[in-house]
Amino acid sequence: MGEGPGRQRGPRGPPSSGTGHGVGKAAGTGTRELSTGGQGARRDEGRSRAGVVRMVKRSCPSCGPEPGGEEKKGRGNPISVQLFPPELVEHIISFLPVRDVVALGQTCHYFREVCDTEGVWRRICRRLSPRLREQGSGVRPWKRAAILNYTKGLYFQAFGGRRRCLSKSVAPLLAHGYRRFLPTKDHVFILDYVGTLFFFKNALVSSTLGQIQWKRACRYVVLCRGAKDFASDPRCDTVYRKYLYVLATREQLGVAGATGSRACDCVEVYLQSSGQRVFKMTFHHSMSFKQIVLVGQETQRALLLLTEEGKIYSLVVNETQLDQPRSYTVQLALRKVSHCLPHLRVACMASNQSSTVYITDQGGVYFEVHTPGVYRDLFGTLQAFDPLDQQMPLALSLPAKGNNRYGQLGTGDKMDRGEPTQVPLCACSLCSTRECLYMLSSHDIEHHPAYRDLPASRVVGNPEPSPGAGAPQDPGGTAQACEEYLSQIHSCPTLQDRMEKMKEIVGWMPLMAAQKDFFWEALDMLQTAAGGVGEGPPTPDS
């Protein structure tokens, strides 16, 4: 058998030791020639990708040879895919679609390792986003980047009308995944995972049938870079979203006498209509924030900023004067939720015009309620509402079921839910306006599921009365909850831990604002007076 440019021909049967040119030719011609038997048959370059997968799976070392292959005449002994150079196998696999790479990696242990290599995902990522440069962040930067860009998408569904179909927006090629988005009066803003903030100019238009649809000819513009988060008026009516507040990191020149520059966080305010920056406030370099939300009226707009350590700071601006050419100083103050509950670490927050919700890293939920109407909707009474102390954090017990009276759970019906229900599939965040429901998709392999079992202190209560027992002696399970609280305090090893646990429990209890302030101040006084006394586990009599 000679090796030449023409088709190889030779006797049937297994190849001799000196005629192993089938594998060598495959290494030199890419995907053109792959041998699964002793014939060294040439494969056409136009073979479909699915055929390549089937061909490679046939010789999978974990799965063994193809069933019945040895009984077929003229096939010879199968050659394992492990005889191919690893670089060649990775190169072939990188031409497959992402879903086929994932499916192939689920067939056996060998292909799971091959399909999970960074070399495969680097080629896939460069094919999906040719302009994306190598990123140093993340445990698996290339696989994470490829999946972020493969799954990114913004879908919307217009309210009203007979048509209930989803529409997809135009994706900017420069965006590295979709991290957050926000629709305003005229545009749609999208933040990617490298801190670039885009806005789509005049993206939504009305069709002849009265439906809201995406304008295919819309163009996207880069608003700014180095952005961490952004926010606008929290009301669902987009006509109120005149300004866009962007939390960003900027290089600032050093102080007088110092050389170089340092990174400082700042809040930049842009007109949503034109993208023009009208206001900027810069913070001290020691302050580092990761989230911003707005609350309140335009004349008393409060900006809430969440630090990396889980603390909440706030400042107040008059939004009606932002476009005037003048400068003034704003005061940054610690929010009451972080002042009264210093042991709590806030993980994220959300707001509307008259309330704010804080979610801690331990799964706790605290509310700031600024109007009596919202307070009544949440707690069913105005007994403990204090209009002079609107920043008091109120612990919200997790409900036993989700109220879906108006279809607000997004399940497509009006049935209440007593357990977590997935809605919708593959959506990482939702946003609703008066006109549309927006769904953002961009899967991050480093993002862990947020759901976990409820803590024991939130499950207690609401016991079922026994038949014939009449009215329950413990409505709401108050005594059982208190026993659980005492058990938690007893399990704390030190006095400091017991004090912090007691402060947390006071925040959970449905007390009036003045009562909570009293208990927190009293606990601070006792903790200060005790000093370091009381170390060690509590005694049974304590």
SULBEL-V275177 format. One record per residue. N is the residue number from 1. NEAR is the number of other C-alpha atoms within 8 Angstrom. D_FIRST is the distance of its C-alpha to the first C-alpha in whole Angstrom. Layout:
BEGIN
N,NEAR,D_FIRST
N,NEAR,D_FIRST
END
This chain:
BEGIN
1,6,0
2,4,4
3,6,7
4,6,10
5,4,13
6,4,12
7,6,11
8,10,8
9,5,7
10,6,6
11,4,9
12,7,12
13,9,13
14,9,13
15,9,10
16,6,10
17,5,12
18,5,9
19,7,7
20,9,10
21,8,9
22,13,11
23,12,15
24,8,14
25,9,14
26,13,17
27,10,19
28,6,18
29,8,19
30,9,22
31,9,22
32,10,20
33,14,17
34,12,18
35,13,16
36,11,18
37,11,16
38,14,12
39,13,11
40,13,11
41,9,13
42,9,15
43,9,19
44,7,21
45,6,23
46,4,26
47,8,26
48,6,29
49,8,30
50,6,31
51,8,28
52,9,27
53,9,29
54,8,28
55,9,25
56,9,26
57,8,28
58,11,26
59,15,24
60,12,28
61,10,28
62,7,32
63,9,31
64,8,29
65,10,26
66,7,27
67,5,29
68,6,28
69,9,24
70,9,24
71,5,25
72,7,23
73,6,21
74,6,17
75,12,18
76,11,17
77,8,19
78,11,20
79,9,19
80,9,22
81,9,23
82,7,24
83,7,21
84,9,21
85,8,23
86,7,27
87,6,27
88,10,25
89,10,26
90,12,30
91,9,29
92,10,28
93,10,31
94,12,33
95,8,32
96,9,34
97,7,37
98,8,40
99,6,41
100,8,37
101,12,37
102,9,40
103,8,39
104,11,35
105,14,37
106,9,39
107,8,36
108,9,36
109,9,36
110,9,33
111,11,33
112,12,37
113,9,36
114,11,33
115,13,35
116,10,38
117,8,37
118,9,39
119,7,36
120,14,35
121,13,39
122,11,39
123,9,36
124,12,38
125,14,42
126,10,41
127,7,39
128,9,43
129,10,45
130,7,44
131,6,47
132,8,47
133,4,47
134,6,47
135,6,49
136,5,51
137,5,53
138,7,51
139,5,49
140,7,46
141,11,47
142,12,44
143,12,44
144,12,47
145,11,47
146,13,44
147,12,46
148,14,50
149,14,48
150,9,46
151,10,50
152,12,52
153,11,54
154,11,58
155,11,59
156,12,63
157,11,65
158,11,68
159,8,71
160,4,73
161,6,72
162,4,70
163,4,67
164,7,65
165,5,62
166,7,60
167,9,59
168,9,57
169,10,58
170,6,56
171,7,54
172,6,54
173,5,51
174,7,52
175,10,54
176,11,52
177,12,53
178,16,56
179,9,59
180,9,62
181,10,64
182,9,67
183,9,68
184,12,72
185,11,74
186,11,72
187,14,68
188,12,66
189,12,65
190,12,62
191,14,61
192,13,57
193,9,56
194,6,56
195,10,60
196,14,60
197,13,62
198,12,62
199,12,64
200,12,63
201,11,66
202,9,68
203,13,65
204,10,67
205,9,68
206,9,70
207,8,69
208,5,71
209,5,71
210,6,73
211,9,69
212,11,68
213,10,65
214,11,63
215,9,63
216,7,59
217,4,60
218,9,62
219,7,61
220,9,60
221,8,62
222,9,62
223,9,65
224,8,65
225,9,62
226,10,63
227,14,65
228,11,65
229,12,67
230,12,69
231,12,72
232,11,74
233,11,77
234,11,77
235,8,78
236,7,76
237,8,77
238,11,75
239,7,78
240,8,80
241,12,77
242,12,78
243,10,76
244,12,73
245,11,74
246,13,70
247,16,70
248,13,68
249,11,67
250,9,68
251,8,68
252,8,72
253,7,74
254,10,75
255,6,79
256,4,81
257,5,80
258,6,77
259,6,74
260,6,71
261,8,70
262,9,70
263,9,69
264,15,71
265,15,71
266,12,73
267,11,74
268,13,74
269,12,75
270,13,74
271,12,75
272,14,73
273,8,74
274,5,73
275,8,71
276,7,74
277,9,74
278,10,78
279,9,79
280,9,77
281,7,78
282,8,77
283,8,77
284,7,77
285,9,74
286,5,75
287,9,74
288,9,71
289,10,71
290,11,68
291,12,70
292,12,73
293,14,75
294,15,78
295,16,81
296,10,84
297,7,86
298,8,85
299,8,88
300,10,88
301,13,84
302,11,83
303,12,79
304,12,78
305,12,75
306,14,73
307,13,72
308,8,69
309,5,72
310,10,73
311,11,76
312,13,78
313,12,80
314,12,81
315,11,83
316,10,85
317,10,85
318,10,87
319,9,84
320,7,86
321,6,87
322,8,83
323,7,83
324,5,86
325,4,86
326,4,87
327,4,86
328,4,87
329,4,87
330,7,85
331,6,86
332,7,83
333,7,84
334,10,83
335,10,83
336,10,85
337,11,82
338,11,81
339,8,85
340,8,86
341,10,83
342,8,81
343,6,79
344,9,77
345,10,74
346,13,73
347,9,70
348,9,70
349,10,73
350,8,74
351,12,77
352,11,79
353,11,82
354,11,84
355,13,82
356,12,79
357,11,77
358,12,76
359,12,73
360,12,73
361,8,70
362,4,71
363,7,71
364,9,75
365,12,76
366,11,80
367,12,81
368,12,84
369,13,86
370,11,88
371,9,90
372,10,92
373,6,90
374,11,86
375,14,88
376,10,90
377,7,86
378,6,84
379,7,87
380,7,90
381,7,93
382,9,94
383,5,96
384,8,94
385,9,93
386,7,95
387,8,95
388,4,95
389,7,92
390,9,89
391,10,87
392,10,88
393,10,84
394,10,85
395,12,82
396,9,81
397,7,80
398,6,77
399,5,78
400,5,77
401,8,76
402,10,74
403,9,77
404,12,75
405,8,78
406,5,77
407,11,74
408,7,73
409,8,70
410,8,68
411,8,67
412,5,68
413,7,71
414,9,75
415,8,74
416,9,75
417,10,72
418,7,73
419,6,69
420,5,67
421,5,65
422,5,62
423,8,63
424,7,61
425,5,57
426,6,55
427,11,58
428,9,59
429,7,62
430,9,65
431,8,68
432,9,70
433,9,73
434,8,75
435,8,73
436,11,69
437,12,67
438,11,64
439,12,61
440,15,59
441,13,56
442,16,54
443,10,52
444,8,52
445,7,50
446,7,53
447,5,56
448,5,57
449,5,59
450,4,63
451,4,64
452,5,65
453,4,68
454,7,71
455,6,73
456,6,76
457,8,79
458,8,78
459,7,77
460,10,81
461,9,84
462,7,85
463,6,85
464,4,86
465,8,89
466,5,90
467,5,92
468,4,95
469,7,95
470,6,97
471,5,96
472,7,94
473,4,95
474,7,92
475,7,91
476,7,88
477,11,87
478,9,89
479,7,90
480,9,87
481,11,85
482,8,88
483,8,87
484,10,83
485,10,84
486,8,86
487,8,83
488,9,81
489,10,84
490,9,84
491,8,81
492,12,81
493,11,81
494,11,83
495,11,86
496,7,84
497,9,82
498,12,84
499,10,86
500,9,83
501,11,82
502,9,86
503,12,86
504,11,82
505,9,84
506,11,87
507,11,85
508,10,84
509,7,87
510,7,89
511,8,92
512,9,94
513,11,93
514,6,96
515,8,95
516,11,92
517,9,93
518,8,96
519,10,93
520,11,91
521,8,93
522,8,95
523,10,92
524,8,91
525,8,94
526,8,94
527,10,91
528,7,92
529,6,95
530,8,93
531,6,91
532,5,89
533,6,91
534,7,89
535,8,86
536,7,84
537,8,84
538,10,87
539,5,89
540,4,90
541,3,93
542,4,92
END
